[in-house]
């Protein structure tokens, strides 16, 4: 089991994987041509001589027994060629002292605060393959890539977590806010946003929205996480990402963010020399390549005091490394 960068030969397998995804992951096209474009975007990004983070995207796949069972991505810097909108939740308080009345309320402001930040996105693991550390490997492989190639990324990163839905998989927040201005179903608008954000600026209300004027069901989901995304959110929180009052404009799901240098893996991963060996330490290890980048996890590593880490032969083979080569290592 390993995570590696996508190749053009993965297109058909990714289309098949996309067919197991519900309709709310718009970054997983089921059309082969659209998927090929996405894969090519990743390939072009890897091949690019990056001097400053821009419109690059890196797509990773989880490979197990020769089968692709998951994928994840990093968007190097969003909001550069088009705005990346969020709602910022802020609280105001007012007081009428002559009547001894004080009221507080939350207000939603449309902002582009994540402009220039890296986005961790497109995390998906095939339902029958969830568990066994696969989700953590798939999620953290992106951070390992950032640790190996820091010059390709800005000093801030974030992730939009899917918001809470009702029993029909609809979004109470969308029904109360977005649908009033877009006149579109939640899923349709979400898919459109993946192609073009200009229509959001044209149609989304730019004036602040008073939360107390929304239905109770919409208020209740602001900043919440969908039950199916709690595991993904927990993994990111363990790395230091936090909710700081920004939410998705469609479903009001929490956005988690952090300074890149404060991410635990990026801060604590170290370059080590690999050798053959075995022990009882759990680690993630990545080769430091660019185009051939890949990551494995091991519960049987031997961490030595001389800057070496021992790995089993199958892990060295998966990484494309031999004894004496360098790897980036993070102790789990």
Buried (B, 14 or more C-beta within 10 A) or exposed (E): BBBBBBEEEBBEBBBEBBEBBEBBBBBBBBEEEBBBEBBBBBBEBBEEEBEEBBBBBBBBBBBBEEEBBBBBBBBBBBBEEBBBBBBBBEEEEEEEEEEEEEEEEBBBBBBBBBBBBBBBBBBBBBEEBEEEBBBBBBBBBBBBBBBBBEEBBBEBBBBBBBBBBEEEEBBBBBBBBBBEEBEBBBBEBBBBBEEEBEBBEEEBEEEBBEBEEBEEBBBBBBBBBBEEBEBBBEBBEEBBBEBBBBBBBBBBBBBBBBBBEBBBBBEEBEEBBBBEBBBEBBBBBBBBBBEEBBBBBBEBBBBBEEEBBBBBEEBBEBBBBEEEBEBBBBBB
